[in-house]
């Protein structure tokens, strides 16, 4: 943050968050917009999409099979029967 007034307001916001009980991790390494646009974050998207899709599949199977799936091992075991 190059503008000192922005830094002051940012620190005030962090103080509010801390006073509400949050733990602020500082410093954090947040990439710039340029780094994000130039980066190859397709794996992050695929990873998140996979987890969301897997959760939806498990929920549907739980409803269809009347079983509470709690692990991927259980899912594999049921699917191989």
Secondary structure, DSSP 4 states (H G I P E B T S, - for coil): ---HHHHHHHHHHHHHHHHTT-----S-----HHHHHHS-THHHHHHHHHHHHHHHHHHHHHHHHT-----HHHHHHHHT-
